[in-house]
């Protein structure tokens, strides 16, 4: 058994709290200060040894050493609980010395003094015993270097596409052949193809590549994961959502869902991917919802078991490991961003490492992440040596586990703790970055640094784990992943480690049997039984500090724990109001997440949770937050649905708020409340949405201008980093004028996203936003040359998303002067016909990815443009083009296969010609959509009644 560094993760926040406690006035209680100083000094002395043990060879640790380490870990937890309890009694929720004086009066009573002193005395005795053992032991100091260079997180998305494509062309082509995509004859029958292979071979990646390539030929599609312990009802809901069926209710049982899905798919040509099937029973269940309707529908399944694969289909594709050449391409692309690097001083070490990876893509990516930009041969020799002893004579499955172990011990202690924490989530679960980082903060894994918030530090941890290939990015947008998933092999590994370290206890609610000899510290409950079950009143749970429940709620309202810091019920879909009746008893709670549609209100007692930092009630039916939320003076992150209301004056009193998503404005009068945000000096991220229609005439204009000015004050009076604005009004009578906005100087804004909101023009002040990295303007009524000039002057802009009806004089030109000098991604949507787009020589010198959307019913729609000047974008690596016109929808359009010699084929062929002359030979993807209206952009008048084609 290997030793992990979780104990060091427990120790560091504890030492920090002890040091802080010694600085406070209220600890000057007779004897207590001296004892706390003793505890801090003793534990500090043991901390260095714990760090060595975290990296030691497991074979060198005897049972006594393990026992000592575990003892220190549990003592650290208990001591931290004691400190938290003491601080809660001191803090009566008021600032200044008045509250402390009040507490001192209480503390002078004999009982109160004895409570604190006795607890610390008991813990001191335990620490002294452990300290004596520590002095008797002489541990070898086994230093282990870890120094993987981090990759700029913005480049992660650019690496991802190439990694996924290495060696995949041949199997992808074979799967498409097995699916027989022809529309005639027997191919109209339902066909199922199963992909089989061991873990880490890339089955899911292959299925996703095939799915993305051919789904445009089907009327609806879905991609769902089953996993080892499937929640069958949730899988059916995911299939429903994927194929576009929303007519189910929370009360529908499994059979009702199956019947509804079958009925919906009866007349649809569908493709569905059923990923990660472990057992034949799960397959037999899911296929009940997928009818054979003789319309040429297709199903793809993936599984590790050939037996299961043959149960799914007679057509089984067994994946093989990558060839040595493909392995080498993938390895070097990940390590050095080049498929053919020349580093002769490394000799044959890379080849020897690759042979040990056995052609497993996950193993190759994991090991190469340890050697990213590493040129020192000694470091390559170290990795090779470690792999040699770890992989000797092991089959593929154990070889993969050993490689993950090697990578795990190569990451710093703080990242190990954060990685192990992911074991609280279910297999194939999409973990939202916001939720994860806020949970890390609530658990005390992240400590604030000078000039950086805890959330910013957490984002760095998240990106580091992606770059080290320990987690997989999901929903990458503007160079940042919005979520992540953990490969099931890695999840198995970290679950094992989390159990060994008593870090996370996972439980099936139907069993609720605890085999650990220690108190449960973090609990994950999976309750997918049809009926609610009672959570076990067990002494083991008395000090649980984190609870995550998936599935049905439990009969017990809330766990009787005064140590609870995190309560995540976001995956508990049937929670009801009565489950939260005793919420105020969780006095140490820092993170609370609810998402059940059966929750309709928050009790006023929520205000008693004075340590709450994150409150997430998205997905509930809470109409209004109680006014007592103002008592939550540590609340930093608030997530609500846009129809959730606030009482007057509440927003302005939430002084610790750093992030608010999503504040809804339903009337002009309510818009005045936006002024309250100017009182929040710590606010960094704000997402607002308005959906009300203004009056017509002069009164409507006055209201619109007044409301827009309220929005503008957010930039002038707040120190915002991220501002998201969405207009969901049904009319477009009053476009937004940004000229009247006056951002603070210097402006801290890094991301500005204005969506579905008509804008007259780009304001002059936008060109001076020195910190702006992401800009989204959807939509500018018409694009002027001056607008392009202002945008190209923004110095640090990396990601730009624009939408417009067209350009003045029928042209949008990006000049080759020194503009857009940092831009890496451009999206440009042109909604009406009649505009020529042109990139001139030398324009956008660092652009890597361009996505264009425009209509092309006939050649005149492009106003003479053809190749658009794509060849002039010198660093381009990826091109996406969506064309709207009189055509069939096709998510993978190929102009060489188009028999119709129309405008779409003409422009796509010309773009292909330009790409062929480009030195980088960027990849290109075409999509076509049917849109019959050929509306030519001519003037401002009458444009606001129709938006034309819109793509998100």
Secondary structure, DSSP 8 states (H G I E B T S, - for coil): ----THHHHHHHHHHHHHHHHHHSGGG-STTHHHHHHHHHHHHHHHHHHHHHHHHS-GGG--HHHHHHHHHHHHHHHHHHHHHHHHHHHH--S--SHHHHHHHHHHHTSHHHHHHHHHHHHHHHHHHHHHHHHHHH----------------GGGHHHHHHHHHHTT-HHHHHHHHHHHT---SGGGGS-EEEEEE--TTS-HHHHHHHHHHHHGGGSSEEEEEEEESS--HHHHHHHHHHHTT-----TT--HHHHHHHHHHHHTT--EEEEEEEE--HHHHHHHGGGS---SS--EEEEEES-HHHHHHH-SEEEE-----HHHHHHHHHHHHHS-TT---GGGTTHHHHHHHHHTT-HHHHHHHHHHTTT---HHHHHHHHHHHHHHHTT--HHHHHHHHHHHHHTTS-HHHHHHHHGGGGS-TT--EEHHHHHHHHHHHT----BTTB-HHHHHHHHHHHHHHTTSSEEEEEETTEEEEEE--HHHHHHHHHHHHHTTS-EEEETTT-----SS---EEEEEE-SSS-B-----GGGTT--EEEEEES-BSSSS---TT--EEEEEE-TT--GGGGTTGGG-TT--EEEE--TT-----GGGGG-TT--EEE-TTS---B--GGGGG-TT--EEE--TT-B--TTSGGG-TT--EEEEEEE-SHHHHGGGGGGGG-TT--EEEEEE-----SHHHHHHHHHHHHHHHHHHHHHS--SEEEEEE--S--SS-B--TT----SS----EEEEEEEEES---GGGGG-TT--EEEEEEESSB-HHHHHHHHT-TT--EEEEEES-BGGGEEEE-SSS-SSS--EEEEEE-SB--EEEE-TT-STT--EEEEEEE-SSGGGGTT-SSTTGGG-TT--EEEEEEEESS--EEEE-GGG--S-SHHHHHHHHHHHHHHTSTT--EEEEEEEE-----B---STTGGG-------
